[in-house]
Each structure stands twice: as structure tokens, then as C-alpha cells.
Amino acid sequence: MRVLYVTGLVVAIDQATKLLIKGFSIPALRIYHPGLQLGESMSVIGDFFRITFVENPGMAFGIDAGSKFFLTAFTILATVGICYYLYRIRRDPLPLRMSLALILGGAIGNLIDRVFYGVIFGEGPLLYGKVVDFFDIDFFDIALGDYHLSRWFVFNVADAAVSLGVVLMLFAHRSAERAQVVSVPSASGPTVTAESSPSDPSHPST
């Protein structure tokens, strides 16, 4: 279960960057960081890459899924399910476990916002917090009828980890399927491969 270190790292980086953007204070240590104003934007690479502080009450990339409570409860159940499944496949190939560790880290990162940020920042009750997003990247224009997209949805480290985990999972499954195709069980007992079969006359026996 060492892949959980990856999960922990994703959560730590995600929360650290969100606090830098939103701002925080620790009166006992006389620490105060103002962060950005909601809606404030600062350029990193011209207009292509900006840091823009927005708060998202819905799912990843600003997708609205309806009730906040339902969304938070569903995320909690999904997180528990991923933890259980990750334990079940603890001896499976590393890429699959790594993909789930990334998805789990992203889920926990955004879950912390939804569960605790409302109370921590005095903006709402428990389970009704908003997710902090800030990566703002330019995107080629998409126009479909009345729908127009000129910049990508503002996102955060947790969203990026989930997306990367899903892509890695697809590659892991594809690699596993290829391995199953190449490895063909022989009727006589030992496993032979489609690339080198004793019955294939193009491959002389030794």
C-alpha cells in the first residue's frame, strides 16, 4: 500500500496551494496570508496561463451536480469505495494502483474543501463548503450552437490528479488486455505466446 504515499502527497500539495490562493491566518503564531480576492486573476505566462481565484460549489471543473449535500455524501462513499478497492488490488500491477492512488488523492483533496471550508472560513455549515479552483488555461475556441468555450474550465491540483489517474487507468487496462492477448494457454500445459508458438512452422524448434 505504498501507493498511498502518492495519495498523501496529492492531498498535501492540493491543500497547500488552495490555502495560498484563498488565504489563511493562524493568530496564535501571528501568521496571516491574505491570498487573492475572489475573482482576482494574475498572469503567469501571458494570457495563456493565469492564476484566477474562483470557488466551485459543484463537481470538478465547475460541473454542477445539484444538491451540495448529495454531492458531498456521494464523494464520501466513493472515497471509501476507492480505499476498499485499492486494498483489494494491493498486489496488482503498479500502474493500476497508482492510477487509483491519484484519483483517491484528488477526491480527498476536494472533499476536504466541501466538508470543512465552510466552517473554517465562516462561509457555511459543515458539508457545505466550496471547492477552491485557480488554474486558468487558454483553450482553442469551441462553438457548438449556442455553446462557446474559449478557455478551459478553471481547476485545481485535485482535479488534475483525478484526470491524470483516469488516463493512467486507461493505459493500465489497455496494457493488461494486450498481455492477455499475447499470453495464450497451451493445451499441453505450459503457456506459449502468440509471437513464438512451437506449432508455428515459421519458428523452428531448438
N, C-alpha and C positions, 0 to 999 in steps of 0.2 A: 504493500500500500504506500510505497514511497512516492507515488504519483500525487498523493495528497499534498506534498510539499509544493507542487505546482499550483494546486488549488489555493493554498495559503498565500503563495506569492501573488497570485492574481488578485485575491481579496485585499491584500495589503496595499498593492500599487493602486488598485481601483479606489479604495477609500482615501488614501493619501492625496491622490490627485483631485478627488472631489472636494475634500476639505480645503485644499489650496485654492480651488475655484470659488467655493461657496463662502469660505472664511470661517474662522473659529476663534474662540477665546478660552483661556484657562486662567481664571482670576487668581487662583491660589499660587500659580507660578508667574503671574504677571505677563502672560503671553497673550498677545492679541494679533490676529491676522485678518485684515478686512476683506480679502478676497475681491471678487468682481461684483458689480451691481447686476441684478437680474436683467438680461438682455444686452449687457455690455459685451463688446467684441474687440479683440486685439489681433493685429496681423502677425503671423509667424512667417509665412512665405507668400508675401504679396496678398493677392485676393484668392489665391489657390487654397491656402491653408490658414485658417483663423481659429482662435480660441473664442468661442461665443458661449456665454453662460445662459442656459435655458433649463427649466425644470419640467420634467415629464411625468404626468400623473398616470400614464398608461404603461404599455409594454416597451420593448426595445425599439429604438429608432422612432419614438413618438407615436407608436401604434396604439390607438385607443381600444381597449377591450371591454369597456363598460364599467361595472362596479369595481371600485378600488378594493373593497373588502374581498370580493370574489377573486380578483386577480392576485392579491397577496396570499390568500388561503391556497389557491391553486399553485402558486410558486413554492410555498412551503411544502406541499405534498409532493410536487415534482422534485424538489431538492432532496427530500427524504428518499424518494424512489431512486434517484440517481446514486445516492450514497449506498443504498442496498444493492443495486445492480453492479456498482463498481466493486463492492466486496465479493459478489458472486463471480466476477470475471477477473479476480485478482491474479490469476495465473495465465490469463490470455495474453496475446501479443501486446507489446508496449504501445504501439500507435493507437490501438483502440482504447486502452486505458488512459492514455494521455489525452485523447480527444474528450473523453468523459470528464477528466480532471479539469480541463479548460472550461467546459460547459458548466460544471459544478461551481467553479470559482466565479464565473460570470453571474450565475444565478444567485449565489450567496451575496455577491457584491451589490447587486441591485435590490436584493431582498432587504439588506440592512437599511438602505435608504427608505424603502416603503414602510418598514416596521418601526424604525426608530427616529428618522429625521424629523418627522412631525413634532415629536415630543422634545427632542434635543434642541431644536431651533425654535420651539414655541409656535409652530405653524399649524398644528393639528394634533388629534389624538393618536394613540398607538395604532399601528397598522394602516394609517392614512397619510404617510409621508410621500414626498415626491422624489423621483429619481433625478440626480444631477447629471446633465449632459453638457459637453463642451467642445468636442472635436467637430469642427465645421470645415468640410472639404468641398471644393468646387467639383462639379459633375457636368458631363455633357448634357445638353438640353434634350429632354424627352417631352414630346407633346402627343397626347392621345385624346383627341376630342377636347373636352374642357379641362383635362388634367395636364398640368405642366410642371416639370421638375427641372430646375436649373442648378441646384446644389443638392448634395446628398443630405440625408437626414442627420441632424446633429446627434452624436453618440458619445459613449464613454469607453473606458478600458474594459468594463464588464461586457458591454455589447460586443466589442472587438474579440474578446476571449471566446464568447459563445459562438460567434461567426467562424472564427478560426477552428474551434473544436468541431463544428459541424462539417467543415471542409475536410479536416483531418480524418473524421469518421468515415466520410465517403471514400477517401483514398484507402483507408484501412480495410473497409469491406470489399472494395474492388481488388485489393491485393490478396485478400483471403479467398475470394472467388477464383482468381487466377491460379492460386496454389491448389485449389481443389480440382480444377480442370487439368492441370499438369500432372497431378498425382492420381494415378489410376490403379485401383486394387487388382492384383493378378489372381486368377482362379487357383493357381498352384500354391499360393501362399504369400510370397514376398511382393512388395509394392514396386511397380515399374512405372516409368514416366512416359508421357506421350512423345517426348523427344528421343528416347532411347529404349526401344522395345525389342526383346530377344527374338520375337517372331517377325520383326521387320527385316526383310532381306537386304534393305539398304544399309543395315548396320550389322556387319559380320561379327560373329561371336569370337571371343578370345579363348 
